[in-house]
Amino acid sequence: MKKYFIYISTLLFAVTTSCDMLDKQPLDQLASETFWQSEDDVELALTACYSMLNNSLMSWDLTTLDAMSDDLYNQHGHYGINALARGIIEPTSGGAVSDIWNYAYDGIAKCNFFLDGIEPMEMDEATKNAYKAEVRFLRAHFYFYLTEFYGGVPLYLTTPTIEEAQTISRSTKDEVLKVIYDDLDFAIEHLEDRAYDGHAVKASAQALKARVLLHNEQWTDAATNAKAVVDNPNFGLSENYMDIWNRDTQAGNPEIIFSVQYLNPDYSQPGYGADIVFNWWHSTGPLHYIIDDYECEDGLSIDESPLYDPEHPYEHRDPRLHWCNYVDMDPWYWGQDVLGDGVKRWRPGFSGGDAAPATDFLLKKFNNESYYPISYSTKTDYDAVLLRYAEVLLMYAEAQNESTGPDQSVYDAVNAVRNRVGMPALPTGLSQAQMREKIRHERRIELAYEGKRYMDLKRWKIAHEVIPTVIDPSGGTRSFENPTHYLFPIPQSEIDINGNLEQNPGY
């Protein structure tokens, strides 16, 4: 049975949540004493920790972050994303600059409250450690996003007093990473080694540790942790690529290693979910830069392949092009019967749905046709997949290639991802640099719109080269200052509360 998590609205948990981490009130001691009485209380507190992932920018709306990359454009500017993409990034920007900070620290506050509360409880030690392992996995996840966007940040390992929260200084990024690795090592030791069912398992922690290590160029250790997941018999590639995001085929899917879970009618994506935002408002649209990057069926680029026909540019292409995007003449619910054969098709410029599309293409990857017709009453409940097996294969390939070069295991990992969708194997005899480019291409296509591209451009240190080449459909140009924009500024509201917080350079 599909497991899911619900929001906890009791005052006990509400006191740990506010718009500002540094303005949080200390937990009420009486509430703590009266709450932590049984394992049912532990389960309730655990649910509250998981619920912090349901903030849209921490789950399905990670897609919007890639509107700061060369993949997407967001016509409605959610989270202030268009200004950020144009290089207008200030401590007072709000939007994603403050939301990522606030969402992550709200999650950390819940995790620390849990860890503080469970520690003195009398219960089986192994059971206690298993609970703590789940929560330390979640805390590591939140701290990882903070290091990616802000660098070194204040470290909270217990619930702070008001005075502590208003005087704490930033730890270095290395100090925060040490806590992340310690949390994940504890999780790896104490989480069950079983298939994923909605709760973090051992492979979830190993995959997240591989990601953190990869982003910090710890190639050997990243490869080791990724390989442990690759070799785990509980996980593998989904036979059908699109089943990964289909609500009816997610439960028990061997590719899903960790996700944010939703379920109708009680717990769908909060507010306006993915189908309304992506498939009715058309807020976020693919740019031609990624569309042009899909290879032809022979594995060659459109500049090299004899299969490419400019008159029919979307034929004989990587099948993921049509699986993840609506392109000209694709059957589409909101489209027009342009051929007179009774089939509605998408044509660029057609304003079906509740708003005109943002670009000449539409997102299809997360589109569940069972939700049609989409309206403001639509409640999306597909799970937002945060870690999956194909990404782990590509993490292993990248880390192993950077560590030792393109050995056979690197080819095997990348080719497994390509073969699953019917694309030919990579050519043999690639140099390390050539393999690096092949892996980066495969990440872009395989993981398209999953909130990875913007962070990839930054960790590869090419964001300042790529992003300024992007021209938006509105005609506006993008900007990315090197080195300033490789980190967001610390939100000014946090510095106003705590003068000990040093701002990132350049802001």
C-alpha positions in Angstrom: 0.0 0.0 0.0 1.3 3.5 -0.8 2.4 5.3 2.3 2.0 9.1 2.6 2.5 11.9 5.0 0.1 14.4 6.3 0.6 17.9 7.8 0.5 18.2 11.6 -1.5 21.2 12.7 -1.0 20.9 16.5 0.5 23.8 18.4 3.3 21.5 19.5 4.7 21.4 15.9 3.6 24.8 14.8 5.9 26.5 17.3 8.9 25.1 15.3 7.7 26.7 12.0 7.8 30.4 11.0 8.9 32.5 8.0 12.2 33.1 9.7 14.5 30.5 11.2 16.4 33.1 13.1 13.2 34.5 14.6 11.8 31.2 16.0 10.6 31.0 19.5 12.1 28.3 21.7 10.0 25.1 22.1 7.6 25.1 25.0 9.1 22.9 27.7 5.8 21.8 29.1 4.6 20.7 25.6 7.8 18.7 25.1 7.4 16.9 28.4 3.8 16.0 27.8 4.3 15.0 24.2 7.2 12.5 24.1 5.4 9.7 25.9 5.0 6.8 23.4 6.1 5.5 20.0 2.9 6.9 18.6 4.3 10.4 19.5 7.5 9.5 17.7 5.6 8.5 14.6 3.7 11.8 14.7 6.9 13.8 15.1 8.5 11.8 12.2 5.6 12.6 10.0 6.1 16.3 10.8 9.7 16.1 9.7 8.8 14.5 6.3 6.0 17.0 5.8 8.6 19.8 5.4 9.6 18.3 2.1 6.2 19.2 0.8 7.0 22.9 0.3 6.7 23.1 -3.5 10.2 24.4 -4.0 11.5 21.4 -2.1 9.5 18.9 -4.2 7.7 19.1 -7.6 8.5 22.8 -8.2 12.3 22.2 -8.2 11.7 22.3 -11.9 11.3 26.1 -11.7 15.0 26.4 -10.5 16.0 25.3 -14.0 14.4 28.5 -15.4 17.7 30.1 -14.3 19.5 27.7 -16.6 19.5 27.2 -20.4 16.7 24.7 -20.3 13.5 26.6 -19.2 11.8 29.9 -19.2 9.1 30.8 -16.6 6.7 33.4 -18.0 5.1 34.1 -14.6 8.3 34.7 -12.7 7.5 32.4 -9.8 9.9 32.8 -6.9 11.3 35.9 -8.7 13.0 33.5 -11.0 13.1 35.8 -14.1 14.9 38.6 -12.3 17.4 36.1 -10.8 18.0 34.6 -14.3 18.8 38.1 -15.5 21.4 38.5 -12.8 19.3 40.8 -10.6 20.2 39.0 -7.4 20.2 41.0 -4.2 20.0 40.3 -0.4 16.5 41.8 -0.6 15.4 39.9 -3.7 13.0 37.6 -1.8 11.6 34.7 -3.8 14.0 31.8 -4.2 16.7 33.7 -2.5 14.8 33.7 0.8 12.5 30.7 0.2 15.3 28.1 -0.1 16.8 29.5 3.1 13.5 29.5 5.0 12.2 26.1 3.8 15.5 24.4 4.6 15.8 25.9 8.1 12.1 25.1 8.8 12.9 21.5 7.9 16.1 21.5 10.1 14.1 23.0 13.0 11.6 20.1 12.8 14.5 17.6 12.6 16.3 19.0 15.6 13.1 19.1 17.6 12.6 15.4 16.8 16.2 14.5 17.7 16.1 16.5 21.0 12.8 14.8 21.9 13.5 11.2 21.1 16.9 11.0 22.8 15.8 10.7 26.4 12.9 8.3 25.6 13.1 4.8 27.0 12.7 2.5 24.0 14.6 -0.2 22.2 18.0 1.3 21.1 17.9 -0.2 17.6 14.4 1.2 17.0 15.4 4.6 18.3 18.4 4.6 16.0 16.3 3.7 13.0 14.0 6.7 13.7 16.9 9.0 14.3 18.5 7.7 11.0 15.5 8.8 9.0 15.5 12.3 10.5 19.3 12.7 10.2 18.9 11.8 6.5 16.3 14.6 6.1 18.5 17.1 8.0 21.4 16.3 5.7 19.1 16.8 2.7 18.1 20.3 3.9 21.7 21.3 4.8 22.9 20.1 1.4 20.6 22.6 -0.4 21.9 25.4 1.9 25.5 24.7 1.1 24.7 24.6 -2.6 23.0 28.0 -2.6 24.7 29.9 0.2 28.0 28.1 1.0 28.7 28.1 4.7 25.7 28.7 6.9 24.7 28.7 10.6 24.8 25.2 12.0 22.0 24.1 14.3 22.3 20.6 15.7 19.8 21.2 18.6 16.9 23.6 19.0 18.4 27.0 19.8 17.3 29.6 22.3 16.3 33.0 21.0 19.6 34.5 22.1 21.6 31.7 20.3 19.6 32.2 17.1 20.2 35.9 17.1 24.0 35.7 17.8 25.2 32.6 15.9 27.8 33.0 13.3 28.1 31.2 9.9 30.1 27.9 9.9 32.3 27.3 7.0 31.0 25.1 4.1 33.5 22.4 5.1 32.1 22.4 8.7 28.6 22.0 7.3 29.6 19.3 5.0 31.2 17.4 7.9 27.8 17.4 9.6 26.1 16.3 6.4 28.5 13.4 6.0 28.1 12.4 9.7 24.3 12.5 9.4 24.4 10.3 6.3 26.9 7.9 7.7 24.6 7.4 10.7 21.7 6.9 8.4 23.5 4.4 6.2 24.4 2.4 9.3 21.0 2.3 10.8 18.5 2.5 8.0 17.0 -0.8 6.6 18.5 -2.2 3.5 15.2 -2.8 1.7 13.1 -1.5 -1.2 11.9 2.0 -1.0 8.3 2.4 0.3 8.0 6.1 1.2 10.4 6.2 4.2 14.2 6.7 3.6 16.1 3.5 3.4 19.8 2.7 3.3 20.1 3.3 -0.5 18.4 6.7 -0.1 21.2 7.8 2.3 23.9 6.3 0.1 22.5 8.0 -3.0 22.3 11.3 -1.3 25.8 11.0 0.1 27.0 10.2 -3.5 25.3 13.4 -4.7 26.8 15.6 -2.0 30.3 14.1 -2.6 29.9 14.5 -6.4 28.9 18.2 -6.0 32.1 18.7 -3.9 34.4 16.8 -6.3 35.1 14.0 -3.9 35.2 11.6 -6.9 36.5 8.4 -5.4 34.1 8.4 -2.4 31.2 9.5 -4.6 31.8 6.6 -7.0 32.0 4.2 -4.0 28.6 5.3 -2.6 27.0 5.4 -6.0 28.3 1.9 -6.8 26.7 0.5 -3.6 23.3 1.6 -4.8 24.0 0.4 -8.4 24.7 -3.0 -7.0 21.7 -3.1 -4.6 19.2 -5.7 -5.9 16.3 -3.8 -4.5 16.7 -1.1 -7.2 17.1 -0.8 -10.9 15.9 1.1 -14.0 12.1 1.3 -14.5 11.2 -0.7 -17.6 9.1 2.3 -18.8 10.8 5.7 -18.5 7.5 7.6 -18.0 6.2 5.3 -15.3 8.6 7.1 -12.9 6.2 10.1 -12.8 2.9 8.3 -13.4 0.9 8.2 -10.1 -0.5 4.8 -11.0 3.0 3.2 -11.5 5.1 4.8 -8.8 4.4 2.5 -6.0 7.0 -0.3 -6.0 8.8 1.2 -8.9 12.4 0.0 -8.6 13.9 3.2 -9.9 12.6 5.5 -7.2 15.0 5.7 -4.3 13.5 8.7 -2.5 10.5 10.9 -3.2 8.0 13.4 -1.7 4.7 11.5 -1.5 1.2 12.8 -2.2 -2.2 11.1 -2.3 -5.7 12.3 -3.3 -8.1 13.3 -1.9 -6.6 13.9 1.5 -3.1 15.0 0.6 -2.5 16.3 -2.9 0.2 18.8 -3.9 -0.5 22.0 -1.9 -2.0 25.0 -3.4 -1.7 25.0 -7.2 0.0 21.7 -8.0 2.1 20.7 -10.9 -0.6 20.1 -13.5 -2.2 23.5 -13.0 1.2 25.3 -13.0 2.8 23.3 -15.8 0.0 22.0 -18.0 -2.7 24.6 -17.6 -1.0 27.9 -16.8 2.0 26.8 -18.9 4.1 28.8 -16.5 7.3 27.0 -17.4 8.3 26.1 -21.0 11.3 24.4 -22.5 13.8 26.5 -24.5 15.1 25.6 -27.9 18.6 25.1 -26.4 17.6 21.9 -24.8 15.3 20.8 -27.6 18.3 21.1 -30.0 20.5 19.1 -27.7 18.4 15.9 -28.1 20.3 13.5 -30.3 19.0 11.8 -33.4 18.3 8.1 -33.2 21.8 7.2 -34.4 23.3 8.9 -31.3 24.7 11.8 -33.3 23.8 15.5 -32.7 21.5 17.3 -35.1 24.6 19.0 -36.6 26.2 15.7 -37.4 23.4 13.2 -38.1 22.2 12.4 -41.7 18.9 11.6 -40.0 18.2 15.2 -39.1 15.7 17.0 -41.4 15.2 20.7 -40.8 11.8 20.5 -42.5 10.8 17.8 -39.9 13.1 18.6 -37.0 11.4 16.4 -34.4 11.5 13.1 -36.3 14.1 10.4 -35.8 15.2 11.9 -32.5 15.9 10.6 -29.0 12.5 9.3 -27.8 12.9 11.3 -24.6 12.3 14.4 -26.7 8.7 13.4 -27.3 8.2 11.9 -23.9 9.3 15.0 -22.0 8.2 17.8 -24.3 5.2 18.7 -26.5 6.6 19.8 -29.9 4.9 20.9 -33.1 2.1 18.5 -34.2 2.2 16.3 -31.1 -1.2 15.1 -30.0 -2.3 17.4 -27.2 -5.5 17.7 -25.1 -5.8 21.5 -25.4 -4.7 21.6 -29.1 -6.5 22.1 -32.4 -7.6 19.6 -35.1 -5.2 21.1 -37.6 -5.2 18.1 -39.9 -9.0 17.5 -39.8 -8.5 13.9 -38.6 -10.2 14.3 -35.3 -6.9 14.5 -33.4 -6.1 17.7 -31.5 -2.4 18.7 -31.9 -0.1 21.3 -30.4 1.0 24.2 -32.6 3.3 26.9 -31.3 1.4 30.0 -30.4 -1.9 28.2 -29.6 -3.2 29.5 -26.3 -5.0 26.4 -25.0 -5.4 26.1 -21.3 -5.7 29.0 -18.9 -2.7 31.0 -20.4 -0.7 31.3 -23.5 2.4 29.0 -23.5 5.7 30.5 -22.4 7.7 29.2 -25.3 7.3 27.2 -28.6 7.3 24.0 -26.5 5.4 22.6 -23.6 6.4 20.4 -20.6 5.1 16.8 -20.9 7.3 14.9 -18.5 5.1 15.4 -15.4 1.9 15.4 -17.3 -0.7 12.8 -16.1 -3.5 12.7 -18.7 -5.7 11.1 -16.1 -6.1 14.5 -14.5 -7.8 16.0 -17.6 -9.6 18.3 -17.9 -7.4 20.5 -15.8 -9.1 23.2 -13.7 -8.6 25.0 -10.5 -10.1 22.0 -8.7 -7.4 19.6 -10.1 -5.5 18.1 -7.2 -2.2 16.6 -8.4 -0.9 13.7 -6.4 2.0 12.1 -8.3 5.1 11.8 -6.1 7.9 14.2 -6.6 11.0 12.0 -7.3 14.1 13.4 -5.6 16.5 10.4 -6.1 16.3 7.8 -8.7 18.4 4.9 -10.0 19.3 6.5 -13.4 20.7 9.5 -11.7 22.8 7.2 -9.5 24.2 5.5 -12.6 25.2 8.8 -14.0 26.7 10.0 -10.8 28.8 6.8 -10.7 29.9 7.3 -14.3 30.9 10.9 -13.7 32.7 10.3 -10.4 34.5 7.2 -11.8 35.5 9.0 -15.0 36.9 11.9 -13.1 38.7 9.6 -10.7 40.2 7.0 -13.0 39.1 7.7 -16.5 36.5 6.1 -18.9 36.9 2.4 -17.9 34.3 -0.2 -18.9 32.2 0.4 -15.8 31.7 4.0 -16.9 30.5 2.9 -20.3 28.3 0.3 -18.7 26.6 2.9 -16.5 25.9 5.4 -19.2 24.9 2.8 -21.7 22.4 1.3 -19.3 20.6 4.7 -19.2 20.7 5.1 -22.9 19.7 1.5 -23.7 16.7 1.8 -21.5 15.2 4.4 -23.9 16.4 2.7 -27.1 19.4 5.0 -27.8 22.6 3.4 -29.1 25.7 2.8 -26.9 28.4 5.4 -26.6 31.2 5.1 -29.2 34.3 3.3 -27.8 37.7 4.8 -27.4 36.6 8.1 -25.8 39.1 10.2 -23.9 38.4 11.3 -20.3 37.4 14.8 -21.6 35.2 13.3 -24.3 33.5 11.0 -21.9 33.0 14.0 -19.5 31.0 15.8 -22.2 28.9 12.6 -23.0 28.0 12.2 -19.3 27.1 15.9 -19.0 24.9 15.6 -22.1 23.2 12.5 -20.7 22.5 14.1 -17.4 20.8 17.0 -19.2 18.6 14.8 -21.3 17.8 12.0 -18.8 17.2 14.3 -15.8 15.6 17.1 -17.8 13.4 19.5 -15.8 14.0 17.6 -12.5 15.8 20.6 -10.9 19.3 19.4 -11.6 20.5 21.6 -14.5 21.1 24.9 -12.7 23.1 23.3 -10.0 25.0 21.2 -12.5 26.1 24.3 -14.4 27.3 25.8 -11.2 29.2 22.8 -9.9 30.9 22.4 -13.3 31.9 26.0 -13.0 30.5 26.9 -16.5 27.4 28.8 -15.4 29.0 32.1 -16.2 29.8 30.9 -19.7 26.4 29.2 -20.5 23.7 31.3 -18.9 24.7 34.7 -20.5 24.2 33.0 -24.0 20.5 32.5 -23.3 17.9 34.8 -24.9 14.4 34.6 -23.4 11.3 34.4 -25.6 10.6 38.0 -24.4 13.9 39.0 -26.0 15.6 39.6 -22.6 19.1 38.4 -22.0 20.4 36.6 -19.0 23.4 37.4 -16.8 25.6 35.4 -14.4 28.5 37.2 -12.7 31.6 35.2 -11.9 32.3 34.5 -9.1 29.5 36.4 -7.3 26.5 34.5 -8.6 27.8 31.1 -7.8 26.2 31.7 -4.4 23.0 33.5 -3.5 23.3 36.3 -0.9 22.2 35.6 2.7 18.7 37.1 2.9 18.9 40.6 4.3 16.1 39.8 6.7 18.4 37.3 8.4 21.2 39.7 8.7 18.9 42.3 10.1 18.0 39.9 12.9 21.6 38.6 13.5 24.4 41.1 12.8 26.9 38.3 13.2 26.0 36.8 9.9 28.6 37.8 7.3 27.2 38.4 3.8 28.6 36.5 0.8 31.2 38.3 -1.3 29.9 40.7 -4.0 26.6 41.5 -2.4 
